[in-house]
Amino acid sequence: MRRLMIIDDEFIFRQGLKYMMDWEANNYTIAGEASNGKEGLELFLKLQPDIVLCDVVMPGISGIQFVAMLRRYSKAPIVMLSNFNEFDKVREAFQYGASDYLLKNRVTKDSLLECLNRLGPAKESLLSGQTEKTFGLLARKVLDGYANGDSDSFSSYVKKRLIGQYYCLALLASPKPDFESEEDLQQMLDRSSTDVPALSCFTTQNHAVVLWAFSSSDANIRPLLNLMAFRLRHTSCVISAPFQDLSLFRERAEKLLDLCGYSILYENQLCFFENDLLSSEESAPPFQQERYTCYAEHGCWQDACDLILAYMMDLKNSTKMNPFRFKKFVEHTFYSSLRYARNQAQNFSEISRVELKLFKQLDYIFTFSQFCEAVTSAYGELTVLCSGSQTPDLIFTELDDYLEQHYMEQVSLYDLADNLHMNYSYLSAYISRKTGKHFSEHLNDTRIRHAKELLSVTNFSISYISETIGYADQSYFGKVFKKQVGMTPLQFRNQYQRKD
């Protein structure tokens, strides 16, 4: 069990770290805590913990001073806790022997455990009390602007481990859940059939980078893209063109991160080559804004949705519009039409809820199909909220008429939407809002109502009735019936016959 000590002048933050997880279940224990560097130094000498988590800025003895003083006595790893505006102080702490750092407003259970697990016991052979530097530590310092003199250390580290004059960099927008940890990512690279040596790590911004080396600029890098595409299912990735100067590492990574956003414009593609996305940008076609506004003004939300989806299809699988502009276009178009929706809807707060829901979804979406689904769902909800009583009642009448005629078949919501000439997502949202149930539950209501009639007035067998009303599995029919009626089909029939 490794023993931790926390030094931070903010009581609430210390409490947050203490109760962030079940420490003992992860092979750690909190040995003690202090509110400043002076208390921390005294407590460290008394408790001798294995690892220290230390705030950079504290009253009295600061985190930097604490590191410098502790290094006279111990080589125990020290993880600095910093804010975004404390880069210079963190850099100074590294000069005195800090081991790693975490951004305070981004600390999570997973990021904290990964950081701690990277820190092995202090090694006696290390000079100046500094812990052994790894690719992850050096890369994160370069990417976050803490590097200073460590830029040369980063280049030296890479050149000793990757043989080649040319490098390719990959950036993964969000490595989890495809890779649970840095070790998981590195093991995948080590075991791959590409035979190209690689270094990798997670970043403090919850991205991941992979660096490969080649002997020539015209090396075949297609297998690298295939490798990442095979493994990634939940995020996007862009691989750079070959480059030689490692001092460009941070600049190239930032550029690749911007390009990762293109996955929302491509169907069934999450991994890209940088050069493919930097090809000459075609001009985006004009959007029929006046027509869209007319639809919104008159409450024709399905037509408005179809118009914007058609425009999105024109932009699909191309670089006609960069992803940032694309997302802002959709957000602005939707937002600009909400004033009409608020005039048409009875519940203003529900309109705001739909708006907030869509904008939150767009922040986390990374595929074109997800984008279309979110937009379709939002316009479907607007249609429901802005429809007058006459139209929804007509829809529901047509819906029930269709189910009455087809409940005995294997009918799906897609079949129903197609028959009613309605959008699938809109119809799903409408049924949920109208009945408080999903389509499958509403279909079950219709089937069970007919089952009760047959059980009451016929002597047909349970299995025959089950099949007649659309259930191929009699046991499933019995389960649904009991859930709705409170008794089995046979019990219902017996009870009804006793009443007669």
C-alpha positions as CSV (number, residue, x, y, z in Angstrom):
1,M,0.0,0.0,0.0
2,R,1.6,3.3,-1.1
3,R,1.2,6.2,1.3
4,L,0.3,9.7,0.0
5,M,0.5,13.1,1.6
6,I,-1.5,16.1,0.4
7,I,-0.3,19.7,0.8
8,D,-2.8,22.4,-0.2
9,D,-4.0,25.6,1.5
10,E,-7.6,25.0,0.2
11,F,-9.5,22.8,2.7
12,I,-12.2,22.0,0.2
13,F,-9.8,20.9,-2.4
14,R,-8.0,18.6,0.1
15,Q,-11.3,17.1,1.0
16,G,-12.1,16.6,-2.6
17,L,-8.9,14.6,-3.2
18,K,-9.4,12.6,0.0
19,Y,-12.9,11.5,-1.0
20,M,-12.4,11.3,-4.7
21,M,-12.1,7.5,-4.6
22,D,-11.7,4.4,-2.5
23,W,-7.9,4.9,-2.1
24,E,-7.3,1.5,-0.4
25,A,-9.1,-0.3,-3.2
26,N,-6.5,1.2,-5.6
27,N,-3.5,0.3,-3.3
28,Y,-3.0,3.8,-1.8
29,T,-3.7,5.4,1.5
30,I,-3.8,9.0,2.6
31,A,-1.0,9.2,5.3
32,G,-1.6,12.9,6.1
33,E,-2.4,16.4,4.9
34,A,-1.0,19.9,5.5
35,S,-2.2,23.4,4.6
36,N,1.2,25.0,3.7
37,G,4.8,24.1,2.9
38,K,6.1,24.5,6.5
39,E,3.5,22.1,7.9
40,G,4.1,19.8,5.0
41,L,7.8,19.6,5.5
42,E,7.4,18.8,9.2
43,L,4.7,16.2,8.5
44,F,6.8,14.6,5.7
45,L,9.8,14.1,8.0
46,K,7.5,12.5,10.6
47,L,5.4,10.3,8.3
48,Q,7.9,9.6,5.4
49,P,5.1,9.1,2.7
50,D,5.9,7.5,-0.6
51,I,4.4,10.3,-2.8
52,V,3.5,14.0,-2.2
53,L,0.7,15.9,-3.9
54,C,1.7,19.6,-3.5
55,D,0.0,22.8,-4.5
56,V,2.2,25.3,-6.3
57,V,1.0,28.5,-4.7
58,M,0.5,28.6,-0.9
59,P,1.0,31.1,1.9
60,G,4.3,31.0,3.7
61,I,6.5,28.3,2.2
62,S,5.3,27.9,-1.4
63,G,5.1,24.7,-3.3
64,I,8.3,25.6,-5.1
65,Q,10.2,26.2,-1.9
66,F,8.8,23.0,-0.4
67,V,10.3,21.0,-3.4
68,A,13.7,22.7,-3.0
69,M,13.8,22.0,0.7
70,L,12.5,18.5,0.6
71,R,15.1,17.5,-2.0
72,R,17.8,18.0,0.7
73,Y,16.3,15.0,2.6
74,S,14.3,12.8,0.2
75,K,13.9,11.7,-3.4
76,A,10.2,10.9,-3.0
77,P,8.1,11.8,-6.1
78,I,6.3,15.1,-5.9
79,V,3.3,15.9,-8.0
80,M,2.6,19.6,-8.4
81,L,-1.0,20.8,-8.4
82,S,-1.3,24.0,-10.5
83,N,-3.8,26.3,-12.2
84,F,-3.6,27.4,-15.9
85,N,-1.9,30.7,-15.1
86,E,0.9,29.1,-13.0
87,F,3.1,27.8,-15.9
88,D,6.2,29.7,-14.8
89,K,6.0,28.4,-11.2
90,V,5.5,24.8,-12.3
91,R,8.5,25.1,-14.6
92,E,10.6,26.4,-11.7
93,A,9.3,23.5,-9.5
94,F,10.6,21.0,-12.1
95,Q,14.0,22.7,-12.0
96,Y,14.1,21.8,-8.3
97,G,13.1,18.2,-8.8
98,A,9.3,18.0,-9.1
99,S,8.2,14.7,-10.7
100,D,5.0,15.5,-12.5
101,Y,2.0,17.9,-12.4
102,L,-1.7,18.0,-12.7
103,L,-4.0,20.9,-13.5
104,K,-6.3,21.4,-10.5
105,N,-9.5,22.1,-12.4
106,R,-9.0,18.9,-14.5
107,V,-8.1,16.4,-11.8
108,T,-10.2,13.3,-12.1
109,K,-10.0,9.9,-10.4
110,D,-8.6,8.4,-13.6
111,S,-6.1,11.1,-14.3
112,L,-4.8,11.1,-10.8
113,L,-4.4,7.3,-10.6
114,E,-2.6,7.3,-14.0
115,C,-0.2,10.0,-12.7
116,L,0.5,8.2,-9.4
117,N,0.9,4.8,-11.1
118,R,3.5,6.3,-13.4
119,L,5.6,7.3,-10.4
120,G,7.6,4.3,-9.2
121,P,9.7,4.3,-6.0
122,A,12.5,6.9,-6.0
123,K,15.7,5.4,-7.4
124,E,18.9,5.8,-5.4
125,S,21.0,6.1,-8.5
126,L,19.3,9.3,-9.7
127,L,21.4,12.4,-9.5
128,S,20.3,15.7,-8.0
129,G,17.2,14.0,-6.5
130,Q,15.4,14.1,-9.8
131,T,13.2,11.3,-10.8
132,E,13.7,9.5,-14.1
133,K,12.1,11.4,-17.0
134,T,9.7,9.6,-19.3
135,F,8.3,10.4,-22.7
136,G,4.9,11.2,-21.2
137,L,6.4,13.7,-18.7
138,L,8.6,15.4,-21.2
139,A,5.9,15.5,-23.9
140,R,3.3,17.0,-21.5
141,K,5.7,19.7,-20.4
142,V,6.4,20.6,-24.1
143,L,2.7,20.6,-25.0
144,D,1.7,22.7,-22.0
145,G,4.5,25.2,-22.4
146,Y,6.4,24.2,-19.3
147,A,9.4,22.9,-21.2
148,N,11.9,25.7,-21.1
149,G,15.2,23.9,-21.1
150,D,13.5,20.6,-21.3
151,S,12.8,21.0,-25.0
152,D,16.4,19.7,-25.6
153,S,15.7,16.9,-23.1
154,F,12.6,16.0,-25.1
155,S,14.5,15.9,-28.4
156,S,17.4,13.9,-26.9
157,Y,15.0,11.4,-25.2
158,V,13.1,10.8,-28.5
159,K,16.3,10.4,-30.6
160,K,17.7,7.9,-28.3
161,R,14.6,5.7,-28.5
162,L,13.3,6.2,-32.0
163,I,15.8,5.7,-34.8
164,G,15.1,7.8,-37.9
165,Q,15.4,11.3,-39.3
166,Y,11.7,11.8,-40.0
167,Y,8.8,11.7,-37.6
168,C,5.0,11.3,-37.9
169,L,2.8,12.5,-35.1
170,A,-0.7,11.3,-34.4
171,L,-3.2,13.1,-32.2
172,L,-6.2,11.3,-30.7
173,A,-8.9,13.6,-29.6
174,S,-10.0,11.5,-26.7
175,P,-8.2,8.2,-26.1
176,K,-10.7,6.7,-23.7
177,P,-12.6,4.3,-23.8
178,D,-10.7,2.9,-26.7
179,F,-7.5,2.9,-24.6
180,E,-7.9,2.7,-20.8
181,S,-4.5,4.0,-20.0
182,E,-1.1,5.1,-21.5
183,E,0.1,1.6,-21.0
184,D,-2.8,0.2,-23.0
185,L,-2.0,2.5,-25.9
186,Q,1.7,1.8,-25.8
187,Q,1.2,-2.0,-25.6
188,M,-1.0,-1.8,-28.7
189,L,1.7,0.0,-30.6
190,D,4.4,-2.3,-29.4
191,R,2.4,-5.4,-30.4
192,S,1.3,-4.1,-33.8
193,S,2.4,-5.6,-37.1
194,T,3.6,-2.3,-38.5
195,D,7.2,-2.9,-37.1
196,V,7.5,0.9,-36.7
197,P,8.8,1.9,-33.2
198,A,6.6,4.4,-31.4
199,L,6.3,6.5,-28.3
200,S,3.0,7.6,-26.9
201,C,1.3,9.3,-23.9
202,F,-1.9,10.9,-22.7
203,T,-1.9,14.7,-22.4
204,T,-3.2,16.9,-19.6
205,Q,-6.0,18.1,-21.9
206,N,-7.3,14.5,-22.1
207,H,-6.0,13.9,-25.6
208,A,-3.3,11.4,-26.6
209,V,-0.2,11.6,-28.9
210,V,1.8,9.0,-30.8
211,L,5.2,9.6,-32.3
212,W,6.8,7.3,-35.0
213,A,10.2,7.6,-36.7
214,F,11.2,6.8,-40.2
215,S,14.5,6.8,-42.2
216,S,13.0,8.7,-45.2
217,S,10.3,11.2,-45.9
218,D,8.6,9.0,-48.5
219,A,8.1,6.0,-46.1
220,N,4.8,4.2,-46.4
221,I,2.7,5.5,-43.5
222,R,-0.6,4.0,-44.7
223,P,-0.3,1.1,-42.2
224,L,-0.2,3.6,-39.3
225,L,-3.6,4.9,-40.4
226,N,-5.0,1.4,-40.8
227,L,-3.7,0.5,-37.3
228,M,-5.4,3.4,-35.6
229,A,-8.6,3.0,-37.7
230,F,-8.9,-0.6,-36.6
231,R,-8.7,0.2,-32.9
232,L,-10.6,3.5,-32.6
233,R,-14.4,3.5,-32.3
234,H,-15.1,6.4,-30.0
235,T,-12.9,9.2,-31.1
236,S,-11.1,10.8,-34.0
237,C,-7.4,10.8,-35.0
238,V,-5.2,12.7,-37.4
239,I,-1.7,11.7,-38.5
240,S,0.7,14.3,-39.6
241,A,2.9,14.5,-42.7
242,P,6.5,13.5,-42.0
243,F,8.7,16.2,-40.4
244,Q,12.2,16.5,-39.1
245,D,12.4,19.2,-36.5
246,L,11.2,18.0,-33.1
247,S,11.0,21.6,-31.9
248,L,7.7,21.7,-34.0
249,F,6.2,19.0,-31.8
250,R,3.8,21.3,-29.9
251,E,2.9,23.3,-33.0
252,R,2.1,20.2,-35.0
253,A,0.0,18.7,-32.2
254,E,-2.1,21.8,-31.9
255,K,-2.7,21.8,-35.7
256,L,-3.7,18.1,-35.6
257,L,-6.1,18.8,-32.8
258,D,-8.0,21.4,-34.8
259,L,-8.1,18.9,-37.7
260,C,-9.6,16.1,-35.5
261,G,-12.9,18.0,-35.7
262,Y,-13.3,17.0,-39.3
263,S,-14.8,13.7,-38.3
264,I,-18.2,15.4,-37.8
265,L,-18.2,16.0,-41.6
266,Y,-17.2,12.5,-42.7
267,E,-19.4,9.5,-42.7
268,N,-17.9,6.3,-41.3
269,Q,-14.4,7.7,-41.0
270,L,-12.6,8.6,-37.8
271,C,-8.9,8.6,-38.8
272,F,-7.3,10.9,-41.4
273,F,-4.0,12.0,-42.9
274,E,-3.2,15.6,-42.3
275,N,-2.5,16.3,-46.0
276,D,-5.9,14.9,-47.0
277,L,-7.7,17.5,-44.8
278,L,-5.4,20.4,-46.0
279,S,-6.2,19.9,-49.7
280,S,-7.5,23.0,-51.4
281,E,-10.8,23.9,-49.7
282,E,-13.8,24.0,-52.0
283,S,-16.3,26.8,-51.5
284,A,-19.3,25.8,-49.4
285,P,-22.7,26.1,-51.3
286,P,-25.0,28.9,-50.2
287,F,-27.7,28.0,-47.6
288,Q,-31.3,28.8,-48.5
289,Q,-31.7,31.1,-45.4
290,E,-34.9,32.9,-46.6
291,R,-36.7,29.6,-47.3
292,Y,-35.6,28.2,-43.9
293,T,-36.8,31.4,-42.1
294,C,-40.2,31.0,-43.9
295,Y,-40.5,27.4,-42.7
296,A,-39.6,28.4,-39.1
297,E,-41.9,31.4,-39.1
298,H,-44.9,29.3,-40.1
299,G,-44.1,26.4,-37.8
300,C,-43.1,24.0,-40.5
301,W,-40.3,22.5,-38.4
302,Q,-40.1,19.2,-40.3
303,D,-39.5,21.1,-43.6
304,A,-36.9,23.3,-41.8
305,C,-35.2,20.2,-40.5
306,D,-35.2,18.6,-44.0
307,L,-33.7,21.7,-45.5
308,I,-30.8,21.9,-43.0
309,L,-30.2,18.2,-43.3
310,A,-30.0,18.5,-47.1
311,Y,-27.4,21.3,-46.7
312,M,-25.4,19.1,-44.3
313,M,-25.5,16.3,-46.9
314,D,-24.0,18.7,-49.5
315,L,-21.0,19.3,-47.1
316,K,-20.6,15.7,-46.1
317,N,-17.2,13.9,-46.9
318,S,-15.5,17.2,-48.0
319,T,-13.5,20.1,-46.7
320,K,-15.9,22.7,-48.2
321,M,-16.4,24.1,-44.7
322,N,-14.1,23.6,-41.7
323,P,-15.7,21.8,-38.7
324,F,-15.7,24.8,-36.4
325,R,-17.7,26.9,-39.0
326,F,-19.9,23.9,-39.7
327,K,-20.9,23.5,-36.0
328,K,-21.4,27.2,-35.5
329,F,-23.6,27.4,-38.6
330,V,-25.9,24.7,-37.3
331,E,-26.0,26.2,-33.8
332,H,-26.7,29.7,-35.2
333,T,-29.3,28.5,-37.6
334,F,-31.2,26.6,-34.9
335,Y,-30.8,29.4,-32.4
336,S,-32.1,32.1,-34.8
337,S,-35.3,30.2,-35.4
338,L,-36.2,29.7,-31.7
339,R,-37.9,33.1,-31.4
340,Y,-40.5,31.7,-33.8
341,A,-40.7,28.5,-31.8
342,R,-41.3,30.5,-28.5
343,N,-44.2,32.3,-30.2
344,Q,-45.8,29.0,-31.2
345,A,-45.2,26.9,-28.1
346,Q,-47.2,27.1,-24.9
347,N,-44.2,26.2,-22.7
348,F,-41.2,28.5,-23.2
349,S,-39.0,26.6,-20.8
350,E,-39.3,23.5,-22.9
351,I,-38.0,25.3,-25.9
352,S,-34.9,26.4,-23.8
353,R,-34.5,22.8,-22.7
354,V,-34.3,21.6,-26.3
355,E,-31.8,24.3,-27.2
356,L,-29.6,23.5,-24.3
357,K,-29.8,19.7,-25.0
358,L,-28.8,20.2,-28.6
359,F,-25.9,22.5,-27.9
360,K,-24.5,20.2,-25.2
361,Q,-24.8,17.2,-27.6
362,L,-22.9,19.1,-30.3
363,D,-20.0,19.6,-27.9
364,Y,-19.4,15.9,-27.6
365,I,-20.4,14.6,-31.0
366,F,-17.6,13.3,-33.2
367,T,-19.3,11.6,-36.2
368,F,-21.5,12.9,-39.0
369,S,-24.3,10.4,-38.2
370,Q,-24.4,11.5,-34.6
371,F,-24.6,15.1,-35.8
372,C,-27.6,14.4,-38.0
373,E,-29.3,12.4,-35.3
374,A,-29.0,15.2,-32.8
375,V,-30.3,17.8,-35.2
376,T,-33.2,15.6,-36.3
377,S,-34.2,14.9,-32.7
378,A,-34.1,18.6,-31.8
379,Y,-36.3,19.6,-34.7
380,G,-38.6,16.7,-33.9
381,E,-39.0,18.0,-30.3
382,L,-39.7,21.5,-31.7
383,T,-42.4,20.0,-33.9
384,V,-44.1,18.4,-30.9
385,L,-43.9,21.5,-28.7
386,C,-45.1,23.9,-31.4
387,S,-47.9,21.8,-32.8
388,G,-51.5,23.0,-32.1
389,S,-53.9,20.6,-30.5
390,Q,-55.6,19.7,-33.8
391,T,-52.5,18.4,-35.6
392,P,-51.1,16.2,-32.8
393,D,-54.6,14.7,-32.2
394,L,-54.8,13.9,-35.9
395,I,-51.4,12.3,-35.8
396,F,-52.3,10.2,-32.8
397,T,-55.6,9.1,-34.5
398,E,-53.7,8.0,-37.6
399,L,-51.1,6.2,-35.4
400,D,-53.7,4.3,-33.4
401,D,-55.6,3.4,-36.6
402,Y,-52.4,1.9,-38.1
403,L,-51.7,-0.1,-34.9
404,E,-55.3,-1.4,-34.8
405,Q,-54.8,-2.8,-38.3
406,H,-51.2,-4.1,-37.9
407,Y,-50.7,-4.9,-34.2
408,M,-50.7,-8.7,-35.0
409,E,-47.6,-8.2,-37.3
410,Q,-44.0,-7.6,-36.4
411,V,-44.5,-3.8,-36.8
412,S,-41.6,-1.4,-36.0
413,L,-41.4,2.3,-35.5
414,Y,-39.7,2.6,-38.9
415,D,-42.8,1.0,-40.5
416,L,-45.1,3.3,-38.7
417,A,-43.1,6.4,-39.6
418,D,-42.9,5.4,-43.2
419,N,-46.7,4.7,-43.4
420,L,-47.5,8.1,-41.8
421,H,-44.9,9.9,-44.0
422,M,-43.2,11.2,-40.9
423,N,-39.6,11.5,-39.6
424,Y,-38.6,8.6,-37.4
425,S,-37.0,10.7,-34.7
426,Y,-39.9,13.2,-34.6
427,L,-42.4,10.4,-34.3
428,S,-40.5,8.8,-31.5
429,A,-40.3,12.1,-29.6
430,Y,-44.0,12.7,-30.3
431,I,-45.1,9.3,-28.9
432,S,-43.0,9.7,-25.8
433,R,-44.3,13.1,-25.1
434,K,-48.0,12.2,-25.8
435,T,-48.1,8.9,-23.9
436,G,-45.1,9.0,-21.6
437,K,-44.0,5.7,-23.1
438,H,-41.8,4.4,-25.8
439,F,-43.3,3.1,-29.1
440,S,-42.7,-0.6,-28.0
441,E,-44.6,0.0,-24.8
442,H,-47.5,1.7,-26.6
443,L,-47.6,-1.2,-29.1
444,N,-47.7,-3.6,-26.1
445,D,-50.7,-1.7,-24.7
446,T,-52.6,-2.3,-27.9
447,R,-51.7,-5.9,-28.1
448,I,-52.6,-6.7,-24.4
449,R,-56.0,-4.9,-24.8
450,H,-56.8,-7.3,-27.6
451,A,-55.5,-10.3,-25.7
452,K,-57.8,-9.5,-22.8
453,E,-60.7,-9.4,-25.2
454,L,-59.8,-12.8,-26.7
455,L,-59.2,-14.3,-23.2
456,S,-62.7,-13.1,-22.1
457,V,-64.8,-14.2,-25.0
458,T,-63.0,-17.2,-26.6
459,N,-61.6,-20.5,-25.5
460,F,-58.5,-20.2,-27.7
461,S,-55.3,-21.5,-26.2
462,I,-52.9,-19.1,-24.6
463,S,-50.3,-19.9,-27.3
464,Y,-52.7,-19.2,-30.1
465,I,-53.7,-15.9,-28.6
466,S,-50.1,-15.0,-28.1
467,E,-49.3,-15.7,-31.8
468,T,-52.5,-14.0,-32.9
469,I,-51.7,-10.6,-31.3
470,G,-48.1,-10.6,-32.6
471,Y,-46.0,-12.3,-30.0
472,A,-43.9,-15.2,-31.4
473,D,-42.7,-16.1,-27.9
474,Q,-45.5,-17.2,-25.5
475,S,-43.3,-16.8,-22.4
476,Y,-42.6,-13.2,-23.4
477,F,-46.3,-12.6,-23.9
478,G,-47.0,-13.9,-20.4
479,K,-44.3,-11.7,-18.9
480,V,-45.7,-8.5,-20.7
481,F,-49.3,-9.4,-19.8
482,K,-48.5,-10.0,-16.1
483,K,-46.6,-6.7,-15.9
484,Q,-49.5,-4.8,-17.3
485,V,-52.5,-6.6,-15.8
486,G,-51.0,-7.9,-12.6
487,M,-51.7,-11.6,-13.3
488,T,-51.0,-14.3,-15.9
489,P,-53.2,-14.7,-18.9
490,L,-54.6,-18.0,-17.5
491,Q,-55.4,-16.3,-14.1
492,F,-57.1,-13.5,-16.0
493,R,-59.3,-15.9,-17.9
494,N,-60.2,-18.0,-14.8
495,Q,-61.1,-14.8,-12.9
496,Y,-63.3,-13.5,-15.8
497,Q,-65.1,-16.9,-16.1
498,R,-65.8,-17.0,-12.4
499,K,-67.5,-13.6,-12.7
500,D,-69.8,-15.0,-15.3
